[in-house]
Amino acid sequence: MAQYEISASRPTPNSDFEFYTAGFEILAERPYMPELMAALASPARPAGTFGDCVVKLRQNKREDVIADMIGAGLLAADQLAALPAAVDALVNELATSRLASVSTVLEYASAANAAAGYRIPPFLRVLSAAENIAGSPTAAAHLLGRNSASFAKVLTRHHVARARIRYAQAVRAWLQAYHLPATDILVSIVDVDRLWFLALQKVREDARQDPKLRRLRGLALARAIDDQRPLWRQVFEAANALDASAGRPLKTAVSIVLLDMACPRADHVQAA
């Protein structure tokens, strides 16, 4: 059958599928982890690419602590406008400790990288994100087949539908390899991949304005963008800009989603 004439693991040359898969390959190398860990190491005065994210994350943890104290009857809602100095210091200490626990989990996951040696195949992440964004396997196949040569064989809806199952299996294998908690994890990873895809779309659209990149497609375009300036930085900035324009800072920004994924909130555990 036609849907078996090509393999989803080998994107059609010069297609958008090849570009996104190459982009996810570059992003999967996780060069941002050292900077993220450095920012988490000094949460009171974080610096670098992730500085602003850690500042906002720390504020979120403060709000979580305050909400927990109110829920436990240790703090009245009418005290929030001006917390007593001793209470404010305690809130800061608890928020910092929660960040420290997140940092510990990430350090463990990062150190396990060499031992585990497993990652979710980038082409599966692209297929999952494309279906999530496009709304159906047919629309996703069309989206990823753009810029392919007219005679080239491209993805069909069958590739995308089969990839959905393989993606879920790959996520489970990844969790087992890194011994990460499974609570709400699939939703978190889907959110990350969706955001990466949208950010890559934005980076690709911006690249079309550059005369040196305008004629490039697929893998060649991804490499050329990365050569000009690290692709992961461009995608990270684009992701944060998308969050800001949607009025939901840190809701889906990849760094924060990864943090919450590694150290899920209590309400996620209860809802599981």
Contacts in CASP RR format, 6 or more apart in sequence:
PFRMAT RR
TARGET T0000
AUTHOR 0000-0000-0000
METHOD contacts of the structure
MODEL  1
MAQYEISASRPTPNSDFEFYTAGFEILAERPYMPELMAALASPARPAGTF
GDCVVKLRQNKREDVIADMIGAGLLAADQLAALPAAVDALVNELATSRLA
SVSTVLEYASAANAAAGYRIPPFLRVLSAAENIAGSPTAAAHLLGRNSAS
FAKVLTRHHVARARIRYAQAVRAWLQAYHLPATDILVSIVDVDRLWFLAL
QKVREDARQDPKLRRLRGLALARAIDDQRPLWRQVFEAANALDASAGRPL
KTAVSIVLLDMACPRADHVQAA
2 153 0 8 1.000
2 156 0 8 1.000
3 156 0 8 1.000
3 158 0 8 1.000
3 159 0 8 1.000
5 153 0 8 1.000
6 12 0 8 1.000
6 153 0 8 1.000
6 154 0 8 1.000
6 155 0 8 1.000
6 159 0 8 1.000
8 123 0 8 1.000
8 124 0 8 1.000
8 127 0 8 1.000
8 155 0 8 1.000
8 159 0 8 1.000
8 162 0 8 1.000
8 163 0 8 1.000
9 121 0 8 1.000
9 123 0 8 1.000
11 17 0 8 1.000
11 18 0 8 1.000
11 21 0 8 1.000
11 123 0 8 1.000
11 144 0 8 1.000
11 218 0 8 1.000
12 18 0 8 1.000
12 145 0 8 1.000
12 148 0 8 1.000
12 149 0 8 1.000
12 152 0 8 1.000
12 153 0 8 1.000
12 154 0 8 1.000
12 155 0 8 1.000
13 149 0 8 1.000
13 152 0 8 1.000
13 218 0 8 1.000
13 219 0 8 1.000
14 147 0 8 1.000
14 148 0 8 1.000
14 149 0 8 1.000
14 217 0 8 1.000
14 218 0 8 1.000
14 220 0 8 1.000
15 144 0 8 1.000
15 145 0 8 1.000
15 146 0 8 1.000
15 147 0 8 1.000
15 148 0 8 1.000
15 152 0 8 1.000
15 154 0 8 1.000
15 217 0 8 1.000
15 218 0 8 1.000
16 143 0 8 1.000
16 144 0 8 1.000
16 145 0 8 1.000
16 146 0 8 1.000
16 147 0 8 1.000
16 204 0 8 1.000
16 217 0 8 1.000
16 218 0 8 1.000
17 123 0 8 1.000
17 126 0 8 1.000
17 144 0 8 1.000
17 145 0 8 1.000
17 154 0 8 1.000
17 155 0 8 1.000
18 217 0 8 1.000
18 218 0 8 1.000
18 219 0 8 1.000
19 200 0 8 1.000
19 204 0 8 1.000
19 217 0 8 1.000
19 218 0 8 1.000
19 219 0 8 1.000
19 221 0 8 1.000
19 222 0 8 1.000
20 126 0 8 1.000
20 129 0 8 1.000
20 130 0 8 1.000
20 144 0 8 1.000
20 197 0 8 1.000
20 200 0 8 1.000
21 122 0 8 1.000
21 123 0 8 1.000
21 126 0 8 1.000
22 218 0 8 1.000
22 219 0 8 1.000
22 222 0 8 1.000
22 223 0 8 1.000
23 122 0 8 1.000
23 200 0 8 1.000
23 222 0 8 1.000
23 231 0 8 1.000
23 235 0 8 1.000
24 122 0 8 1.000
24 123 0 8 1.000
24 125 0 8 1.000
24 126 0 8 1.000
24 193 0 8 1.000
24 196 0 8 1.000
24 200 0 8 1.000
25 122 0 8 1.000
26 222 0 8 1.000
26 226 0 8 1.000
26 231 0 8 1.000
26 232 0 8 1.000
27 196 0 8 1.000
27 231 0 8 1.000
27 232 0 8 1.000
27 235 0 8 1.000
28 119 0 8 1.000
28 122 0 8 1.000
29 232 0 8 1.000
30 110 0 8 1.000
30 113 0 8 1.000
31 230 0 8 1.000
31 232 0 8 1.000
32 49 0 8 1.000
32 50 0 8 1.000
32 232 0 8 1.000
32 236 0 8 1.000
32 255 0 8 1.000
33 106 0 8 1.000
33 110 0 8 1.000
35 48 0 8 1.000
35 49 0 8 1.000
35 50 0 8 1.000
36 49 0 8 1.000
36 50 0 8 1.000
36 106 0 8 1.000
36 255 0 8 1.000
37 103 0 8 1.000
37 106 0 8 1.000
37 107 0 8 1.000
37 110 0 8 1.000
38 47 0 8 1.000
38 48 0 8 1.000
38 50 0 8 1.000
39 46 0 8 1.000
39 47 0 8 1.000
39 48 0 8 1.000
39 49 0 8 1.000
39 50 0 8 1.000
39 51 0 8 1.000
39 53 0 8 1.000
39 54 0 8 1.000
40 46 0 8 1.000
40 50 0 8 1.000
40 54 0 8 1.000
40 99 0 8 1.000
40 102 0 8 1.000
40 103 0 8 1.000
40 106 0 8 1.000
41 103 0 8 1.000
43 54 0 8 1.000
43 58 0 8 1.000
43 96 0 8 1.000
43 99 0 8 1.000
44 58 0 8 1.000
44 96 0 8 1.000
46 54 0 8 1.000
46 55 0 8 1.000
49 233 0 8 1.000
49 236 0 8 1.000
50 255 0 8 1.000
53 240 0 8 1.000
53 250 0 8 1.000
53 253 0 8 1.000
53 255 0 8 1.000
53 256 0 8 1.000
54 99 0 8 1.000
56 249 0 8 1.000
56 250 0 8 1.000
56 256 0 8 1.000
57 99 0 8 1.000
57 250 0 8 1.000
57 256 0 8 1.000
57 259 0 8 1.000
58 95 0 8 1.000
58 96 0 8 1.000
58 99 0 8 1.000
60 250 0 8 1.000
61 94 0 8 1.000
61 95 0 8 1.000
61 96 0 8 1.000
61 98 0 8 1.000
61 99 0 8 1.000
62 91 0 8 1.000
62 92 0 8 1.000
62 95 0 8 1.000
64 95 0 8 1.000
64 98 0 8 1.000
64 265 0 8 1.000
65 91 0 8 1.000
65 94 0 8 1.000
65 95 0 8 1.000
65 98 0 8 1.000
66 75 0 8 1.000
66 80 0 8 1.000
66 91 0 8 1.000
69 75 0 8 1.000
69 91 0 8 1.000
70 76 0 8 1.000
70 77 0 8 1.000
75 87 0 8 1.000
79 87 0 8 1.000
83 91 0 8 1.000
98 263 0 8 1.000
101 263 0 8 1.000
102 259 0 8 1.000
102 262 0 8 1.000
102 263 0 8 1.000
105 262 0 8 1.000
105 263 0 8 1.000
106 258 0 8 1.000
106 259 0 8 1.000
106 262 0 8 1.000
109 178 0 8 1.000
109 180 0 8 1.000
109 262 0 8 1.000
112 177 0 8 1.000
112 178 0 8 1.000
112 179 0 8 1.000
116 177 0 8 1.000
116 178 0 8 1.000
117 177 0 8 1.000
118 173 0 8 1.000
118 174 0 8 1.000
118 177 0 8 1.000
118 178 0 8 1.000
119 174 0 8 1.000
120 167 0 8 1.000
120 170 0 8 1.000
120 171 0 8 1.000
120 174 0 8 1.000
120 189 0 8 1.000
121 170 0 8 1.000
123 163 0 8 1.000
124 163 0 8 1.000
124 166 0 8 1.000
124 167 0 8 1.000
124 170 0 8 1.000
125 167 0 8 1.000
125 193 0 8 1.000
125 196 0 8 1.000
126 144 0 8 1.000
126 193 0 8 1.000
126 197 0 8 1.000
127 140 0 8 1.000
127 144 0 8 1.000
127 159 0 8 1.000
127 160 0 8 1.000
127 163 0 8 1.000
127 164 0 8 1.000
127 167 0 8 1.000
128 163 0 8 1.000
128 164 0 8 1.000
128 167 0 8 1.000
128 190 0 8 1.000
128 193 0 8 1.000
129 190 0 8 1.000
129 193 0 8 1.000
129 194 0 8 1.000
129 196 0 8 1.000
129 197 0 8 1.000
130 140 0 8 1.000
130 143 0 8 1.000
130 144 0 8 1.000
130 160 0 8 1.000
130 197 0 8 1.000
131 137 0 8 1.000
131 139 0 8 1.000
131 140 0 8 1.000
131 160 0 8 1.000
131 163 0 8 1.000
131 164 0 8 1.000
132 190 0 8 1.000
132 193 0 8 1.000
132 194 0 8 1.000
133 140 0 8 1.000
133 143 0 8 1.000
133 194 0 8 1.000
133 197 0 8 1.000
133 198 0 8 1.000
134 140 0 8 1.000
134 142 0 8 1.000
134 143 0 8 1.000
136 157 0 8 1.000
137 157 0 8 1.000
137 158 0 8 1.000
137 160 0 8 1.000
137 161 0 8 1.000
137 164 0 8 1.000
138 157 0 8 1.000
138 160 0 8 1.000
140 157 0 8 1.000
140 160 0 8 1.000
141 154 0 8 1.000
141 155 0 8 1.000
141 156 0 8 1.000
141 157 0 8 1.000
141 159 0 8 1.000
141 160 0 8 1.000
144 154 0 8 1.000
144 155 0 8 1.000
145 154 0 8 1.000
145 155 0 8 1.000
147 217 0 8 1.000
147 218 0 8 1.000
148 154 0 8 1.000
168 186 0 8 1.000
171 185 0 8 1.000
171 186 0 8 1.000
171 189 0 8 1.000
172 182 0 8 1.000
174 180 0 8 1.000
175 181 0 8 1.000
175 182 0 8 1.000
175 185 0 8 1.000
180 261 0 8 1.000
180 262 0 8 1.000
181 262 0 8 1.000
181 264 0 8 1.000
183 264 0 8 1.000
183 268 0 8 1.000
183 269 0 8 1.000
183 272 0 8 1.000
184 264 0 8 1.000
184 268 0 8 1.000
184 271 0 8 1.000
184 272 0 8 1.000
185 261 0 8 1.000
185 264 0 8 1.000
188 257 0 8 1.000
188 258 0 8 1.000
188 260 0 8 1.000
188 261 0 8 1.000
188 264 0 8 1.000
189 261 0 8 1.000
191 252 0 8 1.000
191 257 0 8 1.000
192 252 0 8 1.000
192 254 0 8 1.000
192 257 0 8 1.000
192 258 0 8 1.000
192 261 0 8 1.000
194 252 0 8 1.000
195 239 0 8 1.000
195 242 0 8 1.000
195 243 0 8 1.000
195 252 0 8 1.000
195 253 0 8 1.000
195 254 0 8 1.000
195 257 0 8 1.000
196 235 0 8 1.000
196 239 0 8 1.000
196 254 0 8 1.000
198 238 0 8 1.000
198 239 0 8 1.000
198 242 0 8 1.000
199 235 0 8 1.000
199 236 0 8 1.000
199 238 0 8 1.000
199 239 0 8 1.000
199 242 0 8 1.000
200 235 0 8 1.000
200 238 0 8 1.000
202 238 0 8 1.000
202 241 0 8 1.000
202 242 0 8 1.000
203 225 0 8 1.000
203 231 0 8 1.000
203 234 0 8 1.000
203 235 0 8 1.000
203 238 0 8 1.000
204 221 0 8 1.000
204 225 0 8 1.000
207 213 0 8 1.000
207 214 0 8 1.000
207 216 0 8 1.000
207 221 0 8 1.000
207 224 0 8 1.000
207 225 0 8 1.000
208 214 0 8 1.000
212 224 0 8 1.000
213 221 0 8 1.000
213 224 0 8 1.000
213 225 0 8 1.000
213 228 0 8 1.000
216 224 0 8 1.000
222 231 0 8 1.000
225 231 0 8 1.000
225 234 0 8 1.000
236 254 0 8 1.000
236 255 0 8 1.000
239 252 0 8 1.000
239 253 0 8 1.000
239 254 0 8 1.000
240 249 0 8 1.000
240 253 0 8 1.000
243 249 0 8 1.000
243 250 0 8 1.000
243 251 0 8 1.000
243 252 0 8 1.000
243 253 0 8 1.000
250 256 0 8 1.000
END
